[in-house]
Amino acid sequence: MLTSRSGYTIVELMLALVISGMVLAGAYATYTALGRVQQVQQARAQVQGTLTPTLNFLARHVRQAGFTLLDDMLDPVNGTMPAAIAITDSGNACCDSLTLLMDDEDAGNRRRIRFYVLPHNGENALFMDIEELSGGAWNMAEEAALVATRIDDFQAEIIATGASGLPKTVTLSLVAYSRRELAQNRAYDRPDWLPGNYDFTRNDRYLRNHMMLTVSARNVK
């Protein structure tokens, strides 16, 4: 006696497997693409989280540059304040350094603060030295205080002087990069943005961003 059996043929099964594979491949591609977008967004947020507070920190010190303590006769307690802003140009390389002079209202002495970039644990970082004037000599009060990590470039340019002819307004430029590498290489090119500086390029898996800020020393007349 013959019986009827229902089921799938080998061709139907293979076709179903092919279709399922295509659906899974599409889902995986979408998941991977979304993951890369999220990775880029996180890296961009990390870089922005470095640039904004670092530039604000630098700007706060530039605004205070030139502050001079006066005695009851309105004479400078620590002598005449020379140029309160000085920049050492790095030429065609990383990085410039920025030196600021100001009196400390609480301690009553004069301070010299220098910002500069050096290698740190396999990456570049922004550091700060603080010197205090005592007995006519500068003494190191705080050396190589870490300000920010993952700084690829730091440039500064004096763009205006006060009525005294001393530097008053400076433009600060920072390039920072992400903590982690991305899935693919990214070419970064920041062209020569001011005279005397250089064309900064990189091609690796890190995300980079560039931010500039112009700030004036309130105490330089």
Buried (B, 14 or more C-beta within 10 A) or exposed (E): EEEEEEEEEEEEEEEEEEEEEEEEEEEEEEEEEEEEEEBBEBBBEBBEEBBBEBBEBBBEBBBBBBBBBEEEEEEEEBEEBEBBBBBEEBEEEBBBBBBBBBBBEEEEBBBBBBBBBEEBEEEBBBBBBBBBBEEEEEEEBEEEEEBBBBBBBBBBBBEEBBEEEBBBBBBBBBBBBBBEBBEEEBEBEBEEBEEEBBEBEBEEBBBBBBBBBBBBBEBBE
